[in-house]
C-alpha cells in the first residue's frame, strides 16, 4: 500500500514552514499557532505515530490550539488591540 501524504513526516513540516511564511506575510499571530501545530504533528509522525487521518487532524487541531494559547499568554495583547470596557464612568457604583 503506498504511503498517504498525511503519513509522511516531512509533509507536515513543510506545511508548518508554509504557514510560518504566511504568518510573516500576514502578521497577527494567527497562522503561527497552526505552523507550530503542523511542525509538532510532523515530529509525532516522524516518531511513528500515524494512527490515521481523523486522529492526525485531531492531534493537529489540539496542538495548534495549545500553541496559539501559549503564544497568546506569552505575547499578550497587541498594542493596537481594542479594549473592552465592562462599565461606564457615569454608572453609579
Buried (B, 14 or more C-beta within 10 A) or exposed (E): EEEEEBBBBEBBBBBBBBBBEBBEEEEEEBBBBBBBBBBBBBBBBBEEEBEEEEEBEEBBEEBBEBBBEEBEEEEEEEEEEEEEEEEEEEEEE
